[in-house]
Amino acid sequence: MIGLLLVLLQLFLLALLARIVLSWFPATGGVLDGIQRFLFRITEPVLAPVRAVLPPVRLGAMALDLSPIVVFIVLQLLISFLGRI
């Protein structure tokens, strides 16, 4: 049971990393756009509550969204903790 949970958490972590990397590329309407939408749909339910508590940090004309970093760290800690059980 814990092994399955660990695999699911690791897959979610990979999806989060993929979303972070793909967010640097503009949507072109091709296959990449479909992948970006899919990753958004599966990661946004976790990121949105964190973003509501921790709004993006303003950096001049830009804003840095810290929610993926917070979720990434929490997931890593959770995976590490569950791996020891």
N, CA, C and O of each residue as an XYZ file, in Angstrom:
340
protein
N       0.831     -1.205      0.000
C       0.000      0.000      0.000
C       0.870      1.261      0.000
O       0.642      2.178     -0.789
N       1.861      1.299      0.886
C       2.740      2.460      0.943
C       3.580      2.556     -0.331
O       3.876      3.652     -0.808
N       3.961      1.394     -0.878
C       4.726      1.385     -2.122
C       3.951      2.032     -3.263
O       4.517      2.797     -4.044
N       2.672      1.731     -3.362
C       1.825      2.331     -4.406
C       1.710      3.845     -4.204
O       1.776      4.614     -5.163
N       1.537      4.259     -2.955
C       1.448      5.686     -2.645
C       2.748      6.400     -3.016
O       2.719      7.510     -3.548
N       3.876      5.770     -2.736
C       5.166      6.354     -3.093
C       5.299      6.522     -4.603
O       5.775      7.553     -5.079
N       4.881      5.516     -5.347
C       4.949      5.597     -6.814
C       4.057      6.726     -7.327
O       4.468      7.485     -8.205
N       2.859      6.844     -6.795
C       1.935      7.903     -7.222
C       2.486      9.289     -6.887
O       2.374     10.217     -7.688
N       3.078      9.422     -5.705
C       3.669     10.707     -5.329
C       4.849     11.060     -6.230
O       5.021     12.218     -6.612
N       5.653     10.066     -6.565
C       6.792     10.310     -7.448
C       6.326     10.674     -8.864
O       6.926     11.529     -9.514
N       5.264     10.029     -9.336
C       4.709     10.383    -10.645
C       4.164     11.812    -10.640
O       4.334     12.556    -11.606
N       3.509     12.181     -9.542
C       3.003     13.554     -9.435
C       4.161     14.541     -9.410
O       4.077     15.618    -10.001
N       5.232     14.179     -8.732
C       6.414     15.038     -8.680
C       6.999     15.237    -10.082
O       7.401     16.344    -10.442
N       7.042     14.175    -10.856
C       7.518     14.287    -12.246
C       6.596     15.177    -13.076
O       7.063     15.978    -13.885
N       5.286     15.034    -12.873
C       4.326     15.880    -13.590
C       4.517     17.345    -13.200
O       4.418     18.233    -14.047
N       4.790     17.596    -11.929
C       5.024     18.959    -11.464
C       6.293     19.534    -12.097
O       6.302     20.680    -12.545
N       7.349     18.748    -12.132
C       8.593     19.198    -12.764
C       8.385     19.477    -14.250
O       8.890     20.468    -14.778
N       7.646     18.605    -14.914
C       7.364     18.807    -16.337
C       6.558     20.085    -16.541
O       6.804     20.828    -17.491
N       5.599     20.346    -15.659
C       4.802     21.579    -15.774
C       5.681     22.809    -15.594
O       5.529     23.800    -16.309
N       6.598     22.742    -14.639
C       7.493     23.873    -14.393
C       8.339     24.153    -15.640
O       8.444     25.299    -16.078
N       8.935     23.113    -16.202
C       9.799     23.292    -17.376
C       8.988     23.770    -18.581
O       9.404     24.692    -19.283
N       7.846     23.154    -18.820
C       7.038     23.520    -19.986
C       6.413     24.913    -19.858
O       6.033     25.518    -20.860
N       6.308     25.417    -18.632
C       5.747     26.760    -18.456
C       6.677     27.833    -19.020
O       6.252     28.973    -19.210
N       7.919     27.494    -19.288
C       8.870     28.459    -19.857
C       8.688     28.620    -21.359
O       9.239     29.546    -21.954
N       7.918     27.725    -21.979
C       7.734     27.758    -23.428
C       6.322     28.225    -23.752
O       5.364     27.771    -23.127
N       6.182     29.114    -24.710
C       4.839     29.603    -25.065
C       4.012     28.506    -25.737
O       4.548     27.629    -26.415
N       2.704     28.576    -25.533
C       1.793     27.621    -26.173
C       1.786     27.858    -27.673
O       1.676     28.996    -28.129
N       1.903     26.785    -28.435
C       1.947     26.905    -29.896
C       0.728     26.296    -30.566
O       0.552     26.431    -31.776
N      -0.114     25.626    -29.789
C      -1.298     25.001    -30.356
C      -1.048     23.591    -30.841
O      -1.970     22.957    -31.355
N       0.148     23.079    -30.703
C       0.473     21.733    -31.159
C       0.341     20.706    -30.044
O      -0.425     20.885    -29.097
N       1.093     19.643    -30.177
C       1.076     18.556    -29.194
C       1.545     19.057    -27.836
O       1.011     18.651    -26.804
N       2.532     19.930    -27.835
C       3.057     20.469    -26.582
C       1.978     21.201    -25.798
O       1.957     21.153    -24.568
N       1.095     21.868    -26.500
C      -0.004     22.584    -25.856
C      -0.945     21.610    -25.137
O      -1.410     21.893    -24.033
N      -1.218     20.475    -25.762
C      -2.061     19.459    -25.130
C      -1.413     18.881    -23.883
O      -2.087     18.624    -22.885
N      -0.106     18.679    -23.943
C       0.620     18.167    -22.774
C       0.581     19.189    -21.646
O       0.383     18.832    -20.484
N       0.769     20.467    -21.991
C       0.710     21.519    -20.981
C      -0.663     21.578    -20.309
O      -0.756     21.733    -19.091
N      -1.722     21.455    -21.101
C      -3.081     21.467    -20.530
C      -3.297     20.283    -19.601
O      -3.877     20.432    -18.526
N      -2.827     19.099    -20.016
C      -2.971     17.907    -19.180
C      -2.229     18.083    -17.859
O      -2.778     17.790    -16.797
N      -0.987     18.559    -17.917
C      -0.195     18.753    -16.700
C      -0.827     19.814    -15.811
O      -0.797     19.693    -14.586
N      -1.397     20.847    -16.410
C      -2.079     21.879    -15.636
C      -3.269     21.276    -14.886
O      -3.474     21.552    -13.703
N      -4.053     20.446    -15.592
C      -5.242     19.841    -14.972
C      -4.896     18.952    -13.783
O      -5.639     18.919    -12.802
N      -3.787     18.235    -13.856
C      -3.480     17.312    -12.746
C      -2.686     17.969    -11.620
O      -2.686     17.461    -10.499
N      -2.009     19.088    -11.891
C      -1.218     19.719    -10.832
C      -1.909     20.926    -10.195
O      -1.638     21.248     -9.038
N      -2.780     21.584    -10.916
C      -3.408     22.808    -10.401
C      -4.239     22.583     -9.133
O      -4.234     23.457     -8.266
N      -4.959     21.449     -8.975
C      -5.710     21.257     -7.720
C      -4.817     21.240     -6.473
O      -5.289     21.532     -5.374
N      -3.560     20.910     -6.629
C      -2.630     20.923     -5.490
C      -1.980     22.296     -5.352
O      -1.777     22.777     -4.237
N      -1.656     22.926     -6.471
C      -0.965     24.214     -6.428
C      -1.878     25.370     -6.024
O      -1.432     26.293     -5.341
N      -3.127     25.336     -6.426
C      -4.044     26.459     -6.169
C      -4.211     26.780     -4.683
O      -4.146     27.956     -4.324
N      -4.423     25.796     -3.799
C      -4.544     26.138     -2.377
C      -3.264     26.744     -1.795
O      -3.326     27.628     -0.940
N      -2.111     26.270     -2.259
C      -0.841     26.830     -1.788
C      -0.701     28.265     -2.291
O      -0.254     29.145     -1.556
N      -1.083     28.493     -3.537
C      -1.015     29.834     -4.119
C      -1.962     30.799     -3.406
O      -1.680     31.994     -3.316
N      -3.084     30.282     -2.899
C      -4.031     31.140     -2.177
C      -3.436     31.616     -0.853
O      -3.718     32.726     -0.402
N      -2.608     30.767     -0.233
C      -1.974     31.125      1.039
C      -0.690     31.922      0.808
O      -0.374     32.834      1.572
N       0.042     31.575     -0.245
C       1.327     32.196     -0.556
C       1.257     32.826     -1.948
O       1.589     32.177     -2.940
N       0.828     34.080     -2.023
C       0.683     34.707     -3.345
C       2.045     34.884     -4.023
O       3.078     34.874     -3.354
N       2.046     35.044     -5.341
C       3.308     35.250     -6.062
C       4.072     36.470     -5.552
O       3.477     37.481     -5.178
N       5.392     36.355     -5.544
C       6.260     37.436     -5.091
C       6.509     38.388     -6.263
O       6.904     37.954     -7.345
N       6.280     39.668     -6.048
C       6.493     40.661     -7.103
C       7.976     40.945     -7.258
O       8.682     41.206     -6.283
N       8.438     40.888     -8.506
C       9.822     41.207     -8.844
C       9.800     42.249     -9.957
O      10.021     41.929    -11.125
N       9.536     43.474     -9.589
C       9.398     44.525    -10.592
C       8.130     44.310    -11.387
O       7.035     44.291    -10.827
N       8.276     44.146    -12.712
C       7.121     43.941    -13.580
C       6.705     42.476    -13.632
O       5.683     42.146    -14.233
N       7.483     41.596    -13.012
C       7.185     40.157    -13.035
C       6.739     39.687    -11.657
O       6.875     40.394    -10.659
N       6.206     38.477    -11.636
C       5.836     37.848    -10.372
C       6.370     36.423    -10.370
O       6.272     35.715    -11.373
N       6.929     36.006     -9.249
C       7.478     34.659     -9.098
C       6.513     33.822     -8.272
O       6.267     34.119     -7.103
N       5.971     32.778     -8.881
C       5.035     31.875     -8.211
C       5.840     30.848     -7.422
O       6.523     30.006     -8.005
N       5.758     30.919     -6.103
C       6.517     30.020     -5.238
C       5.783     28.720     -4.924
O       6.360     27.815     -4.321
N       4.521     28.618     -5.326
C       3.746     27.423     -4.972
C       4.365     26.125     -5.505
O       4.362     25.138     -4.769
N       4.893     26.059     -6.730
C       5.510     24.798     -7.161
C       6.720     24.406     -6.314
O       6.958     23.221     -6.081
N       7.482     25.398     -5.856
C       8.647     25.110     -5.020
C       8.207     24.548     -3.676
O       8.784     23.578     -3.184
N       7.185     25.158     -3.083
C       6.676     24.686     -1.786
C       6.122     23.272     -1.918
O       6.431     22.409     -1.096
N       5.310     23.025     -2.941
C       4.732     21.688     -3.143
C       5.836     20.675     -3.409
O       5.778     19.556     -2.898
N       6.836     21.040     -4.195
C       7.954     20.148     -4.495
C       8.675     19.742     -3.203
O       8.949     18.560     -2.995
N       8.981     20.708     -2.343
C       9.676     20.413     -1.087
C       8.825     19.540     -0.182
O       9.327     18.580      0.403
N       7.542     19.861     -0.062
C       6.647     19.066      0.792
C       6.540     17.630      0.266
O       6.572     16.678      1.045
N       6.416     17.481     -1.040
C       6.344     16.132     -1.618
C       7.632     15.350     -1.373
O       7.590     14.162     -1.053
N       8.770     16.012     -1.522
C      10.045     15.338     -1.268
C      10.134     14.878      0.180
O      10.578     13.762      0.453
N       9.715     15.731      1.110
C       9.723     15.350      2.525
C       8.769     14.184      2.792
O       9.103     13.256      3.528
N       7.594     14.239      2.195
C       6.605     13.171      2.367
C       7.120     11.854      1.795
O       6.971     10.808      2.427
N       7.717     11.893      0.621
C       8.276     10.689      0.008
C       9.392     10.126      0.876
O       9.484      8.914      1.069
N      10.230     10.997      1.392
C      11.323     10.567      2.259
C      10.786      9.921      3.536
O      11.282      8.882      3.972
N       9.763     10.550      4.133
C       9.178     10.002      5.356
C       8.515      8.653      5.108
O       8.722      7.704      5.864
N       7.718      8.572      4.049
C       7.022      7.313      3.743
C       7.997      6.207      3.344
O       7.722      5.029      3.573
N       9.120      6.571      2.758
C      10.115      5.584      2.369
C      10.783      4.921      3.552
O      11.347      3.835      3.422
N      10.723      5.564      4.703
C      11.330      5.009      5.927
C      10.399      4.109      6.697
O      10.832      3.396      7.602
N       9.124      4.128      6.351
C       8.138      3.299      7.086
C       8.225      1.877      6.623
O       7.486      1.022      7.112
